[in-house]
Each structure stands twice: as structure tokens, then as C-alpha cells.
Amino acid sequence: MTTATRPSAKNAHGSRKAGAQYSTFFVGDLFFGIDVLSVQEVLRFQPMTCVPLAPGVIEGLINLRGQIVTAIDMRRRLGLPPRPTGVYPMNMVVRTEDSAVSLLVDEIGDVIEVEGTALEPPPANMASEARELIRGVYQMKDRLLLVLDTERTVELGVGVHAHQVT
Amino acid sequence: MTEQDIIREFLIESTENLNRLDQEIVQLEQRPNDKELLASVFRTFHTIKGTCGFLGFGILERVTHHAENILSRLRSGDLRLSPPLVALILQSLDAARKMLAAIESTGTEGTDEFADLVQRLESAATAAVTEAAAAPPDSSPVEAEKASAAADTAIRVDVGLLDKLMNLVGELVLARNQVLQFTTQKEDGALNATSQRLNLITTELQENVMKTRMQPIGVVWNKLPRLVRDVSHACGKQVRLELDGSGTELDKTIIQAIRDPLTHLVRNCCDHGIETPEERARIGKTPQGVVSLRAYHEGGQVNIEISDDGAGIDAERVKQKAIEKGLCTPEQAGRLSEREALNLIFVPGFSLAQKVTNVSGRGVGMDVVKSNIEKIGGLVDVVSRVAEGTTVKLKIPLTLAIIPGLVITSSTERFVIPQVSLLELIRLDGASAGKIEHVHGTPVYRRRGTLLPVAYLNGILGLQPPAASEAVNIVVLQAEDRQFGLVVDGINDTQEIVVKPLGKQLKGLTIYAGATIMGDGRVALILDALGIGQRSGVLAEHRDEERAESQKKAHSTAEKQRLLLFRAGSFERLAVPLSLVSRLEEFPQSVIERAGGSPVVQYRGGILALLSLAKVLEPDAPDDAMDRDPAQVIVFQDGERSLGLVVDQINDIVEDAVTVRRQSGRHGLLGSAVVGKHVADFLDLHTVLGTAGGDWFAGAAGGARRGTVLLAEPAAFARGLLHSELQMAGYQVIEAAGAAEAISRLEQGGIDVVIVAEDLPRAGSQEVLDAVRRRPGSERIPLLALASGPVQGRPAGSEPFDDCQSKFDREAMLRSLERLAAALEHENPVVAAARSEK
């Protein structure tokens, strides 16, 4: 595969052909990818203003060159245990319909080009908090790449409450 | 503004409109069936025509008028768009351009009457399509390239771009601050001089960029002299207009927002306020009435006063009228103070005019004036004396973007309080006289003889109080008409801050009005006085009773509903319509079992799943509702399905009209409303029950058993309530917020009944009606209209809809719906016949 078709931000749902590029990152032992075109930038840990009374997944607000960006802690968003103290997360700033949102992740990976493999639905037995936010799974050689649905991730009505019910 | 200025503005606007028309008409040729595009072209022509007539450009008006006629016939489907017709319309555009150029250079439209063009336009509008084709091809393209030069001296800039500039300047200021900090540590003369210069330039740049958004209020006032002249002539009155303070500057967005309300108020003064010359002479006034407008800055706000020396408003007559209109009962009216009575003129549907003239009774009403002003954070008040005149006072914020604010600290966090809601600062030293006292557990402070309720900011926000300090700082805030004290840990200084909105994830938090970036580059949250007051209970408890009372009166047209009030988590007053509730139960802990990891009870021969409401609303807060013994449960049932919602406490059942106050962005809540003098949050049952399992409503029992309803309702709050009600009654509901959405959804098919709110914006209900009736296959779908007010008075059969019910009368709505659905099924001949007549 030599000529990679430029993926547009819109051809999202599953129908993605080979050649899509993903910005990858780690949260806990999970390996995620986001369409590279929806990633605005990646930043080191930034000083943050906490928002009292906000939902727990919101870590705070950061000043991104004059723009106020909400930071969402991906560990809490996915229902994972908190980061060990002293370890600072990275900011992955993604564009969403509403505004830019920063996802706090453990570590940033490479930009990966996925070719030839098909996007499969997430395993049914996955924890529901995480499964709701995942668009699908690519089988890579050595690990699984989970494609994150950013719109659902920043929509705090989704998934956050699911574990209360089942 | 002189006549010259008005014409100049007209030229700029028209040139812009003509350029847009060029594009749109060409697009229209490619997509002749695009209704929206056609409507837009029509509107633009209409605008130009209207302004020409206003300015007395007869030929231009004639040309555009005839072109508009053609478009109107295209719109109604009498004509079909053909290439010759397009050419003809474009020719009239060119002619219009030529005239504009002439107006600009000579001040007149020129000598060319365009009689030939007018004649062809006229015949095209009346004749059949083919005849229009007989028109000769384009008669030499008029010099379109000679575009209006007036448009060149000013450019229009997107406000978004200005915002961006302001952001960049803000960043520059931060960078400058850092540079200045460095240079003070260095002993370098040249560097110091340079940085001083940088400092000055940055400050000046910042001021000027802010100015780009400001416009003098004169921009709006300029149109008033003409308006006053025309209106007073039309009513046979003599009116002099006095303008004072037209240089007062306001933010561009605010200027736009007050344009219509101001026009309406001035028109009202002339039409209703000022008496006829004879009448004035009889009571010893000068024959010429005076309408005066005054604008001035005061305390970070702009005050605009619109006064007339006319007949004034008789509070007694207002009361009488309100009783006649059923807005309040005679007893209620008797209790109203004069000021309250006068404020009734802002209630929707209220008009004092004896007859509707062509001057008033159109455009925006007083209720719209009020809501438009309140939308931008302003206040409206009216003072009137019979036979002496009326003054309407508007208090409007200077800008929505930059506001002065007080920086305070709570625990280690900084917050900003907008100066507008700030009344005074009180510092209590250990030794000094005052201190905070407690009345039945509620902290209060004696301020000059009155008791001021007090709240602690770090308590409200759940922050750690700092180590005990000697002094207590109270910030006295004003929210709506109430005052309260907020104890903060430290008071820093006042600053001009740039307000930035919060992301949608935080929209539900009403205690914040936004955020801003401080001098050191960190983000600080802006507190909302009203939200803080409600959150702390200071306002909820002492809520202005008068206000709630008059709210109730104002909305007494809304049908009363029985509501269940209860408490869950930190939400003290939650409400749900009682009609949706199946039963209220108490379950002792001993009967609660667990199945599949979630709590259940055996209930009436089945298994009832329990769900803690607090967990849904506040997933991260600790919740002990489930551990209470006995657990308080609200049971919802739909056919075979049932769910028990566990709450902390069931408080009350009240009967009241629901008056929507504000919508909520919070998961599981529709919004807040005043219920029995206090604010209550309305539960979004649709979402909450959906949490219990995605298929709660879609299941076999509740599913499409009774058909699918398309619900077109503009207000999200009402839509949510209606959605829940319909679902509980067994309908499948598809929501639409506007006419366009409803129509597009309709085209996907599968709709059995359409419910449309009469107050869809821009005559949307009519649009939906037309779409349903015109579209093949859907003409039999019954339409139920929902009125915002009562429907008893309306004569049966007068509606173009199949039925019309009040939005708040759930029973009548469901009955009507059932009837319509049944009629559709059996093709009731009466209904079918009635429908085909329309």
C-alpha cells in the first residue's frame, strides 16, 4: 500500500478503508488510537485550574494560548484505577464538535497507519464504561488498537453512569 | 445621522445584497426546487424594495417590486423558473446596480426609467411561462464592475475574527508581563527602553482591539427620527424626538440585540403614549408631544430611558384588562401594587390598545421586548403617571465579552465575581462590632438593621477552609431582587476580565458564569451570583415571594399540573408529573435483594429493579439512599415493565402551573421551574429510565403499540416533558426542535400522528401543516396542534389542524391523540372528509 487515502474526519463509522492514520496513546495497559486529523496537538502536563462540583472525570481547565480547554482524565473516564502519585499525564488535545477538549493520558505513542485489517466491534465482555467509548478494535501484530470515539468520550452523559445500573 | 448617512448605509447594504443575489439566483437556476433558497432571494428583494420605498426611490422600487412579484409567483408555484426568467431577474439586478451607482454619484436614481424592463417584468409576472421566454436576451450587461465605492471605505469584519484578535492580544499582554518582569532584573538601558515601548504599544493595541467591538448607540437611534415622523403622521399627532447621549458606546452584539426592542418602545410611545393635538390642547399641554431617549453609563452598565409626556398608563385599567383577559383573578388584581400592575404589560398576550392599528399590533410585543432585553442580561422597568407620561428604563450590560470583576480566593483557588452582581464588601475584624450569627442553624449578618442571609463559599464548593483567620470577608451579592452575603477567604482586587464560555461538559454547573484567563496565564472561574445563591439555599429559601406569586399570575394561563416533589442527593427539590408515577412505596432493607449485581425487590408477583436516583444525577457523589431503612421508592410502570427509583425522601404533592425558568445541561434533568414559590428541578424521565436499560421504552410492552408520534416543539424543556408523557402512554416518540427538522423526519416515513407546537418559530407549525398535507402519502396523517395557552375559547373547527389542545393539559392531549390515531386506523369518514376539505 503506497498511496494512502487521506481519511476525512467524517468517514468515521466502521467503514474506514485501509490507510487510516491514528494517533496512539496509552491509558493503563490499554492502547488507544484517535483519527490523526481530529488531534489538534499534544502537550506535556499543564498547570490546571480545578472546577469544584464538576463531574469527577473533569480534571480541570487549562489555558491553551487564550482558549480555555476542559481536561478529561481518561483513567477516570474509563473506570480505571487512578494514576500513581508523581506520574504526570500528557494532554492530547482533540477537536470536537463543540470545542477543543484535552484528554489526559498516560503516555503518547506513535502515529500508526492501519492497513489491510478490518475494524472489529469491541469485545462484548469488556467493561461497559470502556466499551461505550470504543468505536472498534484493530488487531495489530503485537497488540490490540482500540479506536476511541472522541465525541462520545467528551459527552459525559454517555457511559459514565452505565456502571450504576447493570 | 443625516439623510446622507442613511443613504450611505442603504448603499452599502444594498450593494452587499445585490452581490449575494447574483450568486443565489444562479444557484437557484441550478436548483429551481430549493424552497429555502427561493425564500431567501425573495426576502432580499423584499428588503431592498422596502428600503427604497422608505427613502423615496420610486424607479428602483418599481423594478424591485415587479421582480419580487415574479418571485412571489415562483414561490406559490404559479410560475416555473425558466432561463429567460432568470435572465430577466438578473437584468433587474443590473438595473438596480446602475441606479445605486447613480444615487451614489448624483443623489438621484438617474433619468433612465427602465420602462421597458418594468414592462417586461410585469408581463412575465402575469403571463404564462412561455411568454416570458419571448423577452430579448440580455440588453448589454450594465457596468456592474463599477461597484459602489461607498462600500470600499468600510469593511465588514466577522465578529469571530475580532474575538480571535482579542484572544491574541490577551496572549500578547501575558507575554509582555513576563518580558517586563525579566527586564526589571537586568540593568540594561536599551532593553529597558524597548520593553517600555512594548508595554505602551501593547496597552494601546489592547484598548483599540476592544474598541473595534464597540459601537455608539446612535447607530440604532439614527433610524428613529424617521420612524417617529412616519408614525406620528400616520396617527395624526405631533411628536418631537429628543435624543441625549447617542455617543454612548455598547458592544456590537448588544447593539444588535436592542435594535428591535428600542424601535418597538419608541413606536409605542408615539402610537399609544402621546395624545392627539386636540386632546393635548384640551388638557392644557402643548400640542406637540415629546418622546425623549437618554442613554448614559452607570456602574458598568448602560441605562437607556425612553420617555414620553403622553397620557401615561392607568394601573387600574391594566388590572381590569388583565382580569378580562383571564391573566389574573379580581382578588389577585386587587393585591397588586401599582408597579406590579404596570409590569403586567410585559406579559405575553397583553395589549392595552383599543384597536390594532397598522402601526402597532405588529412586530415585536412588549413581552418580546422584555425577553430580548433579559436575554442579554438586562433589566426592564416601567414607571408611569396618568396624564404625565411613561418612562421605560432599560439597564443593559456594556458588553458581554469584557466585564469588570472582583478577584477573590476560596481555599487556594481564585474566582472572579462580576461587578454587576456586587453590592458591597464587609470585613469583620475579630474585635469590631458585627459578627455572623446563627438563626436556627442559618448564618445571618446584621447589616444596618436588616438581616442578611450568609453563605460560605468554600462550603458551597466543597473546598477546605483555610486555617482560622481573624477577619471574615463578606461579599454582598445581588441576584435578581434578592441580596445575600458570601463569605470568602480573601479579597484580591478588581480587574477587567475577558469572559470565555465553558465547555459543554460544564454547562450544567449553574454556579459558574464562565471562565477567564488571569494575568499569570492561569484560568479562573467566574461565579454566577444567582447560581451560587440557589446552590447554597440562600435564595431558594427566601426566594422573592412576590416574584413567584406574580410569576404564577403571569402564567396562570398554563394549565395546572399535579407534581410529586422529592429529594435525592444534593438536589433538594426534584419534581416529576404525578401522572407518570405508578405508585409510591417504602421497602424495608430486609426485602431488598440483589440480582445480577443490582438491587431488586419482589413486588406484586414480579421483580422490581431499584435504581438510586442520586447515582444517576451525581455519579461521583456518595449516596446513601439505597441504605436507608426503609428505602423510599417511586415506582414507574409501563405495561409489564417497572422500575423503582430510590430517592432520599418524598416531600410533597402539589398542584401548580409549571413555569419554565431555565434549562439544565445536567444529565437526567430537564431544567428548573418555579413550583409553589420555590424552584424545583424537573427530572428527565426519558433519560433516567433509559439509564436502567436502553430498551425501557422500546420494549414489547411500550413499543410501537400505539403508533409513532412526531413531536415538533421548540423548547427543549417542554419537549422533554411531552416526550416522557407520550412514552408513558405507550407511544413511540420522535422529537424535532423546529419545522425543518420535523419535515425532514417526516419524509423518512413511519409517522402515525404529528404533534406540532403552535409556537414553533417563524410560523413553523403552518409550514409543517403544509408539508404534511402536500406530501403524497402523508396527507392523511392527523395533526394535533398544541397551544401554549388555554383552548376552550376557540370555536371548534376553526383550526386548520385536526385538533388543538393546550400544551399543559396532558389528559386532553392524550385523549385527542387516541381519537386521531383511531380515526386514522378506521378511516373515519367524518374526519377523512373534514380533512380533504382543507
Boltz contact constraints between the chains, C-beta under 6 A:
constraints:
  - contact:
      token1: [A, 49]
      token2: [B, 522]
      max_distance: 6.0
  - contact:
      token1: [A, 49]
      token2: [B, 523]
      max_distance: 6.0
  - contact:
      token1: [A, 52]
      token2: [B, 461]
      max_distance: 6.0
  - contact:
      token1: [A, 52]
      token2: [B, 462]
      max_distance: 6.0
  - contact:
      token1: [A, 52]
      token2: [B, 463]
      max_distance: 6.0
  - contact:
      token1: [A, 54]
      token2: [B, 506]
      max_distance: 6.0
  - contact:
      token1: [A, 56]
      token2: [B, 620]
      max_distance: 6.0
  - contact:
      token1: [A, 61]
      token2: [B, 515]
      max_distance: 6.0
  - contact:
      token1: [A, 61]
      token2: [B, 523]
      max_distance: 6.0
  - contact:
      token1: [A, 63]
      token2: [B, 517]
      max_distance: 6.0
  - contact:
      token1: [A, 63]
      token2: [B, 521]
      max_distance: 6.0
  - contact:
      token1: [A, 63]
      token2: [B, 523]
      max_distance: 6.0
  - contact:
      token1: [A, 65]
      token2: [B, 171]
      max_distance: 6.0
  - contact:
      token1: [A, 66]
      token2: [B, 167]
      max_distance: 6.0
  - contact:
      token1: [A, 66]
      token2: [B, 170]
      max_distance: 6.0
  - contact:
      token1: [A, 66]
      token2: [B, 171]
      max_distance: 6.0
  - contact:
      token1: [A, 68]
      token2: [B, 500]
      max_distance: 6.0
  - contact:
      token1: [A, 68]
      token2: [B, 515]
      max_distance: 6.0
  - contact:
      token1: [A, 68]
      token2: [B, 523]
      max_distance: 6.0
  - contact:
      token1: [A, 70]
      token2: [B, 503]
      max_distance: 6.0
  - contact:
      token1: [A, 70]
      token2: [B, 505]
      max_distance: 6.0
  - contact:
      token1: [A, 98]
      token2: [B, 504]
      max_distance: 6.0
  - contact:
      token1: [A, 99]
      token2: [B, 503]
      max_distance: 6.0
  - contact:
      token1: [A, 156]
      token2: [B, 505]
      max_distance: 6.0
  - contact:
      token1: [A, 157]
      token2: [B, 667]
      max_distance: 6.0
  - contact:
      token1: [A, 160]
      token2: [B, 619]
      max_distance: 6.0
  - contact:
      token1: [A, 161]
      token2: [B, 616]
      max_distance: 6.0
  - contact:
      token1: [A, 161]
      token2: [B, 619]
      max_distance: 6.0
  - contact:
      token1: [A, 161]
      token2: [B, 691]
      max_distance: 6.0
  - contact:
      token1: [A, 164]
      token2: [B, 615]
      max_distance: 6.0
  - contact:
      token1: [A, 165]
      token2: [B, 691]
      max_distance: 6.0
  - contact:
      token1: [A, 165]
      token2: [B, 692]
      max_distance: 6.0
